[in-house]
Amino acid sequence: MPDTDTAKSDALASALGALRSDYLNPWPEKLARFAALVRELDNPQTAADVLANFRTEFHRLAGSGGSYGFPKVSDQGREAELFVVSIIEAGGTVSAESAQKIQDYIVNLDTLFNAAIKD
C-alpha cells in the first residue's frame, strides 16, 4: 500500500505543479496588458474604462493567487483592487501620484510572479 500512496502523492504533486505553471505562464502577457493600461491612465476620455479594467484584473489576481499557492499575489491584488476602487468612488480622477501607486502595485506583482516562476 505505501507504494500506491506514494504514487498518488507524486501524481497529485505533478498535477498541482502543472496547474501552477499554467497560472504563471501567461504573466508576461498580463504584464504587457498592464503596461498598455498604464499608458492610457492620463487620458481623461479613457480613464474610467482603464480604471474598470484595472479593477477587474486586480480582482482576478486577488481571487486566484492563493488558490494556486501564491497568497502574496492575492494580497497584493486585493490591495491594488481596493486602491483602484477608492479612485473610482472618489470620482475617477487619476492624479500623477495615483498613477504611480498603480504602477508600484504592478511592479510588486511582477516581482512576486518572477520569484514564483524561478522556483
C-alpha positions in Angstrom: 0.0 0.0 0.0 2.7 2.6 0.7 3.9 2.4 -2.9 0.3 3.2 -4.0 0.2 6.2 -1.6 3.5 7.5 -2.8 2.4 7.1 -6.4 -0.9 9.0 -5.7 1.0 11.7 -3.8 3.5 12.1 -6.7 0.7 12.3 -9.2 -1.0 14.9 -7.2 2.2 17.0 -6.8 2.7 16.7 -10.5 -0.8 17.8 -11.3 -0.6 20.8 -8.9 2.8 21.8 -10.4 1.2 21.8 -13.9 -1.7 23.9 -12.7 0.7 26.4 -11.0 2.7 26.6 -14.3 -0.5 27.2 -16.2 -1.2 30.1 -13.9 2.2 31.6 -14.0 3.0 31.2 -17.8 0.6 34.0 -19.0 2.2 36.6 -16.7 4.3 38.3 -19.4 1.2 38.9 -21.5 -0.7 40.2 -18.5 2.2 42.5 -17.6 2.2 43.9 -21.1 -1.6 44.5 -20.8 -1.0 46.3 -17.5 1.7 48.5 -19.2 -0.7 49.4 -22.0 -3.4 50.3 -19.5 -0.9 52.5 -17.5 -0.2 54.4 -20.7 -3.9 55.2 -21.0 -4.4 56.4 -17.5 -3.6 60.1 -18.2 -6.3 60.3 -20.9 -9.5 61.6 -19.3 -11.6 60.1 -22.1 -10.4 56.6 -21.3 -9.6 56.8 -17.6 -12.9 55.4 -16.4 -12.6 52.3 -18.7 -9.0 51.9 -17.8 -9.8 52.0 -14.0 -12.5 49.5 -14.6 -10.1 47.2 -16.4 -7.5 47.5 -13.6 -10.2 46.8 -11.0 -11.2 43.6 -12.9 -7.6 42.4 -13.4 -6.6 43.1 -9.8 -9.8 41.4 -8.6 -8.9 38.3 -10.6 -5.4 38.2 -9.1 -6.8 38.7 -5.6 -9.1 35.8 -6.1 -6.8 33.4 -7.9 -3.3 33.8 -6.4 -4.0 32.0 -3.1 -5.8 29.2 -4.9 -2.7 28.4 -6.9 -0.4 28.7 -3.8 0.6 32.3 -4.2 -1.1 34.1 -1.3 1.1 37.2 -1.6 -0.2 37.7 -5.2 -3.7 37.6 -3.7 -2.8 40.1 -1.0 -1.2 42.5 -3.5 -4.0 42.1 -6.0 -6.6 42.8 -3.3 -4.7 45.9 -2.0 -4.4 47.2 -5.6 -8.1 46.5 -6.3 -9.2 48.4 -3.2 -6.9 51.3 -4.2 -8.4 51.5 -7.7 -12.0 51.2 -6.2 -11.1 54.2 -4.0 -10.2 56.2 -7.1 -13.4 55.2 -8.8 -15.5 56.0 -5.8 -13.8 59.4 -5.5 -14.9 60.4 -9.0 -12.3 58.6 -11.2 -9.7 61.4 -11.5 -6.3 59.8 -11.7 -3.6 62.0 -10.2 0.1 61.5 -11.0 0.5 60.1 -7.5 -2.3 57.6 -8.1 -1.0 56.5 -11.4 2.4 56.0 -9.8 0.9 53.9 -7.0 -0.9 51.7 -9.6 2.5 51.3 -11.3 4.1 50.4 -8.0 1.4 47.7 -7.4 2.2 46.3 -10.9 6.0 46.3 -10.1 5.3 44.4 -6.8 3.1 41.9 -8.6 5.8 41.4 -11.3 8.4 40.8 -8.5 6.1 38.2 -7.0 5.4 36.4 -10.3 9.0 36.4 -11.3 10.1 34.9 -8.0 7.4 32.2 -8.4 8.4 31.5 -12.0 12.0 31.0 -10.9 11.1 28.5 -8.2 
